[in-house]
């Protein structure tokens, strides 16, 4: 056998006297009887890798696991990254999920601790927002102070006429636009100025006309059958407002030589959205004054009196509150007295017409 210059197993060059191939460790003595590997000059040249093959090789080196998109495009594909098996992959996923859960819990605890003393981070934030919506908060969305809307009275007897009288110390702003051409803004202030026990509360409506302030007063009386009002400028007359034991469909009348009016209860317990606040448990009464051909729907609210007056279709506002605030009762009483010169002689002695 001639001296071999190349390993018959891998083709690597051999050094004379070697027993084993320096590249693959093949025993050269086993090469007896085998043809010698061809000379390098006689071997076919291996073509160099193309650009695409080189890029694919680099991508395989840079990406050790398939993407989620690859898994999705091949349902049922079982791919194990190099050096792992399916069992090892599951264990790794479980460990990673546990670590992420602990991190999320820890992060949430830290956020709560840092924000618990901030106005927007306390547990009562939602309750505060709800309070503002109901009108008892005095802060607007931008942090500016605005007049607080008084909280509505607690649960009351909605069938009782006196329930719908204004509470003393209430100041209501209203926009008026009556069919007779009366248009403007008025303020209604309620107070207690009459000593007669039957007179529950007095009110004045104040406005400005042609640059001059004006006002007029009226006083509400409670009787066994319901509520009535007395105009301050005509203390000897009394007019019905609401009747007791209110029910839907109930009617009452008033008639004299000038007026012929019928009132009918249309609905009860209605929530009325006035834009600045939702007024709950409103009573809706239809008024039909045949003498002057006037009809309207009047909305009464517990503790607030009249909050809106609309046309019979309910789509046009004749009178609508735009704000409700509270004022000092003594100040309110002074305003009522100013525009009610006869307040000291107002009483319910049943001598009124």
C-alpha positions, 0 to 999 in steps of 0.5 A: 500500500502506498503512503496515504496523503489524505484521510479516506474518511474526511479527506483531510491531509495526512502527515507521514507516520500518522496512525490516526487522522488529525481531523476526524480521528479515523484509524488509518490502518483501516484504510488498507484496501480502500482507494486513496482520497482524490487530490484536492485539485481533482475534487469538485469545487463546492459552490459558494453559498448564495446571498439568499442562503447566507441571509437564511443562515444568519436568520437561523443564527439570530432567531432561536425560537419561532414567532407566534405568527409561524406557530399560527400558520402551521397548526399542530406544529411541535417546535422545540428550540435547540437544546430544549424539549417539550417538558422543559419548555412547559416548565419554563413557561410556568416559571415565567408566568409565576414571575410575571404574576408576582411582578404585577401584584407588586407593581399594583401594591406600589401604585396604590401606596403612592396614590392613596393620599392623592385626591384622585387615588383614594378609594372614595373617588367614585363616591365623590364624583357621584356626589358631585353629579347629584349636586352637593359638591362645590368643585367643578371638573377643572377644580374651580369652586362653583355654587353648591346645589343643595341636597334634595330632601330625604324620602318624603310623602309625595302625596302630601301637598306641603311636600312641594313647598320651597324650603326657607333659605333657597335661591332659585334662578329661572329663565322665563319665556311665557306666551304673553311675551314675558321674557327674562331671568328672575331669581326666586328667594324663599324665607319665613317672615310671617308669624302665622303658623298656617303660613308655611313659607313666603317667596319673592321673585326679583328681576330687572326690567329696563334697568330697574329692579322689580319684585313681588311676593306671595305666601303659602298657606297649609290647610287640611285639604292642601296648600294655597297661596296669597299674593302680598299685594292682595292679602284678602284673596287666596288661591289653591295650589295643590290638594292633599292625597295626591294621585295620578288623575286627581283634579280640582277647580277654582272659579270666580268672575274672572277665572275658571281653572282646572288642575289635573295630576298627570304624573308623580315621582318623575326625575326631571333633568334640568341640565345643571342637576337632575331633580327627583320625584317631581309632580306634574300638574296640568293647568287649564285656564279656560278664561284666558285660554292658557294651558301648561304643565307645571313641575313641582319638586319636594322642598323646591316648589316649582322647578319648570313650566312647559307647554302642554306638549312638554317641549317648550319651556315657559319657566325653567330653573337654571340654578339652585343655591342656598343663602343665609335664612336671615338674608333670605327673609330680609329680601322677602320683606323688601318686596312684600310690604304686607307681610305683617298682616298676612294670615289665614283666618279663613276670611279670604275669598 
